[in-house]
Each structure stands twice: as structure tokens, then as C-alpha cells.
Amino acid sequence: MDVITTLDGARASLTPHGDIDFDTLTSLRAAVDALPAHVTDLLWDLHHTSFMDIAGLHLLFDPAAGGGGVRSTAVTGLRPQAMRLLLLATDVHPTVFDLSRLFPDTLRTLPG
């Protein structure tokens, strides 16, 4: 899997190109592990990911997969299938799969 890494100070953006599944999970975690120690904020840009299975949930919600210094993880560019997976996971286990952690700015601005 091709993963483009963009660094901006303490922020990093990882943009995978291809599906997120158990075959690609190791390389995605390796991309996180390769981030410099000063990176504290991670953004997954999923514009080029048309399919994500449960491995994506492990990637986004497993604290051990967050890298040494990463304190916050956010997501952008979710395609419909990945969004449905996240919403289903949230419906089944809302305390485990807290979407407000992945979309902090978006959810704070929603009405209601």
C-alpha cells in the first residue's frame, strides 16, 4: 500500500491509497510508527480509500496503534462505505467507537 505522509510541525497527515484491510494494516501501522517523535496530532486522509473493513476500526480506535507521541487522531475524506462501517460500529458499541474523537471539530459544530 502506498501511504503519503505530510508533516506540519507537530501534525502529521497520512494518506493511504487503496483499501484498508488486514493485509494492509501492518504497513499502515508502520507508517504511524515511522512518524517523528514530536508528532502529537495525526490526521488520516481517506479520500483515496474506497473500502475499509474491521481492520480500519483497529487502526483508528486501537490506542496501541497510535504511535508513541500521538495524542489525537482525526479522520477526513471518508467514503460512503467507510462511513457506514464507522456508524454501524458506533451503533453497536458507542463507548468503544466514539466518533467525536475522530471528528472533534465537525461534531462540535453540528446543531442540536
GROMACS elastic network, one bead per residue, 0.5 to 0.9 nm:
[ bonds ]
;  ai    aj funct       b0    kb
    1    16     6  0.70022   500
    1    17     6  0.64800   500
    1    18     6  0.64271   500
    1    19     6  0.82537   500
    1    20     6  0.89471   500
    1    24     6  0.64043   500
    1    27     6  0.69792   500
    1    28     6  0.79769   500
    2    15     6  0.83010   500
    2    16     6  0.58666   500
    2    17     6  0.54323   500
    2    18     6  0.74731   500
    2    27     6  0.88185   500
    3    14     6  0.63898   500
    3    15     6  0.53674   500
    3    17     6  0.61502   500
    3    18     6  0.88993   500
    3    27     6  0.85397   500
    3    28     6  0.74309   500
    3    31     6  0.72998   500
    4    13     6  0.79605   500
    4    14     6  0.56905   500
    4    15     6  0.50050   500
    4    16     6  0.63659   500
    4    17     6  0.81081   500
    4    31     6  0.89101   500
    5    12     6  0.68773   500
    5    13     6  0.57148   500
    5    15     6  0.64910   500
    5    16     6  0.87602   500
    5    31     6  0.79001   500
    5    35     6  0.85282   500
    6    11     6  0.83899   500
    6    12     6  0.56049   500
    6    13     6  0.50501   500
    6    14     6  0.65526   500
    6    15     6  0.83268   500
    7    10     6  0.74999   500
    7    11     6  0.59423   500
    7    13     6  0.64809   500
    7    14     6  0.89174   500
    7    35     6  0.87625   500
    7    39     6  0.83050   500
    8    11     6  0.51456   500
    8    12     6  0.61856   500
    8    13     6  0.83674   500
    8    39     6  0.88780   500
    9    12     6  0.78114   500
    9    38     6  0.79899   500
    9    39     6  0.73008   500
   10    36     6  0.88956   500
   10    38     6  0.57690   500
   10    40     6  0.54877   500
   10    41     6  0.63050   500
   10    42     6  0.87218   500
   11    38     6  0.86530   500
   11    39     6  0.55844   500
   11    40     6  0.62685   500
   11    42     6  0.59345   500
   11    43     6  0.76773   500
   12    35     6  0.77706   500
   12    39     6  0.65059   500
   12    40     6  0.80511   500
   12    41     6  0.62748   500
   12    42     6  0.50028   500
   12    43     6  0.61990   500
   12    44     6  0.86093   500
   13    41     6  0.85133   500
   13    42     6  0.58570   500
   13    44     6  0.58618   500
   13    45     6  0.66573   500
   14    28     6  0.88160   500
   14    31     6  0.78111   500
   14    32     6  0.80604   500
   14    42     6  0.75138   500
   14    43     6  0.62807   500
   14    44     6  0.50820   500
   14    45     6  0.60069   500
   14    46     6  0.84723   500
   15    43     6  0.85016   500
   15    44     6  0.61081   500
   15    46     6  0.61578   500
   15    47     6  0.76901   500
   15    48     6  0.74203   500
   15    49     6  0.86701   500
   16    19     6  0.81283   500
   16    20     6  0.82540   500
   16    28     6  0.77344   500
   16    44     6  0.80344   500
   16    45     6  0.72647   500
   16    46     6  0.65918   500
   16    47     6  0.83838   500
   16    48     6  0.65744   500
   16    49     6  0.67187   500
   17    20     6  0.89530   500
   17    46     6  0.80025   500
   17    47     6  0.82953   500
   17    48     6  0.50312   500
   17    49     6  0.59023   500
   17    50     6  0.89447   500
   18    24     6  0.87715   500
   18    48     6  0.62947   500
   18    49     6  0.50407   500
   18    50     6  0.69589   500
   18    51     6  0.76571   500
   19    24     6  0.75247   500
   19    48     6  0.83843   500
   19    49     6  0.53436   500
   19    50     6  0.61760   500
   19    52     6  0.58359   500
   19    53     6  0.84116   500
   20    23     6  0.77940   500
   20    24     6  0.58585   500
   20    25     6  0.66172   500
   20    28     6  0.84140   500
   20    49     6  0.70490   500
   20    50     6  0.85327   500
   20    51     6  0.63095   500
   20    53     6  0.64542   500
   20    54     6  0.86162   500
   20    55     6  0.66118   500
   20    56     6  0.58581   500
   20    59     6  0.89836   500
   21    24     6  0.54603   500
   21    25     6  0.59964   500
   21    51     6  0.81020   500
   21    52     6  0.60022   500
   21    53     6  0.54158   500
   21    54     6  0.70691   500
   21    55     6  0.50431   500
   21    56     6  0.65977   500
   22    25     6  0.50066   500
   22    26     6  0.74969   500
   22    53     6  0.79947   500
   22    54     6  0.80787   500
   22    55     6  0.53932   500
   22    56     6  0.84090   500
   23    26     6  0.71432   500
   23    27     6  0.84207   500
   23    55     6  0.88325   500
   24    27     6  0.55316   500
   24    28     6  0.63499   500
   24    29     6  0.87988   500
   24    55     6  0.85460   500
   25    28     6  0.51013   500
   25    29     6  0.61295   500
   25    30     6  0.84925   500
   25    55     6  0.64042   500
   25    56     6  0.77099   500
   25    58     6  0.85900   500
   25    59     6  0.71766   500
   26    29     6  0.52062   500
   26    30     6  0.61052   500
   26    31     6  0.87181   500
   27    31     6  0.62765   500
   27    32     6  0.88343   500
   28    31     6  0.50858   500
   28    32     6  0.65847   500
   28    33     6  0.87572   500
   28    59     6  0.78970   500
   29    32     6  0.50751   500
   29    33     6  0.61471   500
   29    34     6  0.85741   500
   29    59     6  0.72677   500
   29    65     6  0.63414   500
   29    66     6  0.81568   500
   29    67     6  0.81276   500
   30    34     6  0.60486   500
   30    35     6  0.88516   500
   31    34     6  0.51351   500
   31    35     6  0.67473   500
   32    35     6  0.54785   500
   32    42     6  0.85792   500
   32    65     6  0.76481   500
   32    66     6  0.69029   500
   32    67     6  0.57231   500
   32    68     6  0.89466   500
   32    70     6  0.88444   500
   33    36     6  0.82580   500
   33    65     6  0.81725   500
   33    66     6  0.79813   500
   33    67     6  0.52132   500
   33    68     6  0.73922   500
   34    37     6  0.87347   500
   34    67     6  0.83488   500
   35    38     6  0.82614   500
   35    39     6  0.67184   500
   35    67     6  0.77135   500
   35    68     6  0.89192   500
   36    39     6  0.58317   500
   36    69     6  0.85640   500
   37    40     6  0.80645   500
   37    67     6  0.86769   500
   37    68     6  0.69432   500
   37    69     6  0.58805   500
   37    70     6  0.84175   500
   38    69     6  0.66703   500
   38    70     6  0.84679   500
   39    42     6  0.74709   500
   39    68     6  0.88447   500
   39    69     6  0.61265   500
   39    70     6  0.60426   500
   39    71     6  0.86400   500
   40    68     6  0.87520   500
   40    69     6  0.53472   500
   40    71     6  0.52001   500
   40    72     6  0.65819   500
   40    73     6  0.87455   500
   41    69     6  0.85173   500
   41    70     6  0.56476   500
   41    71     6  0.60909   500
   41    73     6  0.60885   500
   41    74     6  0.80079   500
   42    66     6  0.84588   500
   42    70     6  0.65926   500
   42    71     6  0.80091   500
   42    72     6  0.61684   500
   42    74     6  0.63068   500
   42    75     6  0.85042   500
   43    72     6  0.84321   500
   43    73     6  0.58129   500
   43    75     6  0.55265   500
   43    76     6  0.72115   500
   43   102     6  0.88229   500
   44    60     6  0.85416   500
   44    73     6  0.75274   500
   44    74     6  0.62443   500
   44    76     6  0.62844   500
   44    77     6  0.83663   500
   45    48     6  0.78568   500
   45    49     6  0.86367   500
   45    74     6  0.87005   500
   45    75     6  0.60374   500
   45    77     6  0.56655   500
   45    78     6  0.77763   500
   46    49     6  0.51171   500
   46    50     6  0.80745   500
   46    75     6  0.72271   500
   46    76     6  0.61072   500
   46    78     6  0.54234   500
   46    79     6  0.73157   500
   46    82     6  0.89398   500
   47    50     6  0.77470   500
   47    76     6  0.73781   500
   47    78     6  0.61812   500
   47    79     6  0.67432   500
   48    77     6  0.80714   500
   48    78     6  0.88732   500
   48    79     6  0.84307   500
   49    52     6  0.72356   500
   49    77     6  0.86183   500
   49    78     6  0.77807   500
   49    79     6  0.71145   500
   49    82     6  0.83491   500
   50    78     6  0.84128   500
   50    79     6  0.60407   500
   50    80     6  0.80560   500
   50    81     6  0.70791   500
   50    82     6  0.74376   500
   51    79     6  0.79361   500
   51    80     6  0.89108   500
   51    81     6  0.62893   500
   51    82     6  0.62809   500
   52    55     6  0.71437   500
   52    56     6  0.56099   500
   52    57     6  0.84182   500
   52    81     6  0.72597   500
   52    82     6  0.54845   500
   52    85     6  0.77656   500
   53    56     6  0.56896   500
   53    57     6  0.74492   500
   53    82     6  0.77556   500
   53    85     6  0.75065   500
   54    57     6  0.51107   500
   54    58     6  0.66036   500
   54    59     6  0.87475   500
   54    85     6  0.80304   500
   55    58     6  0.50133   500
   55    59     6  0.61831   500
   55    60     6  0.86931   500
   56    60     6  0.60960   500
   56    61     6  0.83600   500
   56    82     6  0.83905   500
   57    60     6  0.52164   500
   57    61     6  0.57268   500
   57    62     6  0.75819   500
   57    85     6  0.84605   500
   57    86     6  0.74922   500
   57    89     6  0.82752   500
   57    97     6  0.81677   500
   58    61     6  0.54374   500
   58    62     6  0.50985   500
   58    63     6  0.88119   500
   58    65     6  0.78047   500
   59    62     6  0.59623   500
   59    63     6  0.87010   500
   59    65     6  0.62517   500
   59    66     6  0.79811   500
   60    63     6  0.82814   500
   60    65     6  0.78720   500
   60    66     6  0.80179   500
   60    73     6  0.73937   500
   60    74     6  0.83612   500
   60    75     6  0.84712   500
   60   102     6  0.79731   500
   61    64     6  0.88416   500
   61    65     6  0.79679   500
   61    66     6  0.83763   500
   61    73     6  0.87292   500
   61    96     6  0.79127   500
   61    97     6  0.68078   500
   61    98     6  0.84335   500
   61   102     6  0.88118   500
   62    65     6  0.53944   500
   62    66     6  0.70285   500
   63    66     6  0.53904   500
   63    67     6  0.83051   500
   64    67     6  0.69844   500
   64    68     6  0.85062   500
   65    68     6  0.86911   500
   66    69     6  0.78266   500
   66    70     6  0.56869   500
   66    71     6  0.75630   500
   66    72     6  0.83595   500
   66    73     6  0.77307   500
   67    70     6  0.55277   500
   67    71     6  0.86515   500
   68    71     6  0.85872   500
   70    73     6  0.74070   500
   72   101     6  0.77122   500
   72   102     6  0.82551   500
   73   101     6  0.71119   500
   73   102     6  0.59622   500
   73   103     6  0.87457   500
   74   101     6  0.68693   500
   74   103     6  0.58044   500
   74   104     6  0.74615   500
   75    78     6  0.73023   500
   75   102     6  0.55153   500
   75   103     6  0.64176   500
   76   102     6  0.86318   500
   76   103     6  0.79924   500
   78    81     6  0.81163   500
   78    82     6  0.60374   500
   78    83     6  0.58896   500
   79    82     6  0.55816   500
   79    83     6  0.61924   500
   79    84     6  0.87690   500
   80    83     6  0.50813   500
   80    84     6  0.61527   500
   80    85     6  0.86904   500
   81    84     6  0.51608   500
   81    85     6  0.63471   500
   81    86     6  0.88163   500
   82    85     6  0.50509   500
   82    86     6  0.62940   500
   82    87     6  0.86523   500
   83    86     6  0.51335   500
   83    87     6  0.61350   500
   83    88     6  0.85342   500
   84    87     6  0.50942   500
   84    88     6  0.60213   500
   84    89     6  0.85109   500
   85    88     6  0.51528   500
   85    89     6  0.61192   500
   85    90     6  0.85533   500
   86    89     6  0.51134   500
   86    90     6  0.61242   500
   86    91     6  0.86342   500
   86    97     6  0.77268   500
   86    99     6  0.77729   500
   87    90     6  0.50170   500
   87    91     6  0.61677   500
   87    92     6  0.87021   500
   87    97     6  0.88643   500
   87    99     6  0.82752   500
   88    91     6  0.50559   500
   88    92     6  0.62744   500
   88    93     6  0.85979   500
   89    92     6  0.51952   500
   89    93     6  0.59617   500
   89    94     6  0.73352   500
   89    96     6  0.85340   500
   89    97     6  0.63466   500
   90    93     6  0.52086   500
   90    95     6  0.77438   500
   90    96     6  0.75893   500
   90    97     6  0.51356   500
   90    98     6  0.66607   500
   90    99     6  0.72372   500
   91    94     6  0.58060   500
   91    97     6  0.86354   500
   92    97     6  0.87055   500
   93    96     6  0.54671   500
   93    97     6  0.60910   500
   93    98     6  0.85337   500
   94    97     6  0.52561   500
   94    98     6  0.58756   500
   94    99     6  0.83643   500
   95    98     6  0.59108   500
   97   100     6  0.89570   500
   97   101     6  0.86535   500
   98   101     6  0.58022   500
   98   102     6  0.75128   500
   99   102     6  0.51697   500
   99   103     6  0.61186   500
   99   104     6  0.79616   500
   99   107     6  0.84418   500
  100   103     6  0.51048   500
  100   104     6  0.50062   500
  100   105     6  0.83316   500
  100   106     6  0.82613   500
  100   107     6  0.61500   500
  100   108     6  0.82486   500
  101   104     6  0.55544   500
  102   105     6  0.89384   500
  103   106     6  0.53734   500
  103   107     6  0.60442   500
  103   108     6  0.85373   500
  104   107     6  0.55631   500
  104   108     6  0.62879   500
  104   109     6  0.89498   500
  105   108     6  0.53435   500
  105   109     6  0.65856   500
  106   109     6  0.54784   500
  106   110     6  0.66019   500
  107   110     6  0.52886   500
  107   111     6  0.86922   500
  108   111     6  0.83458   500
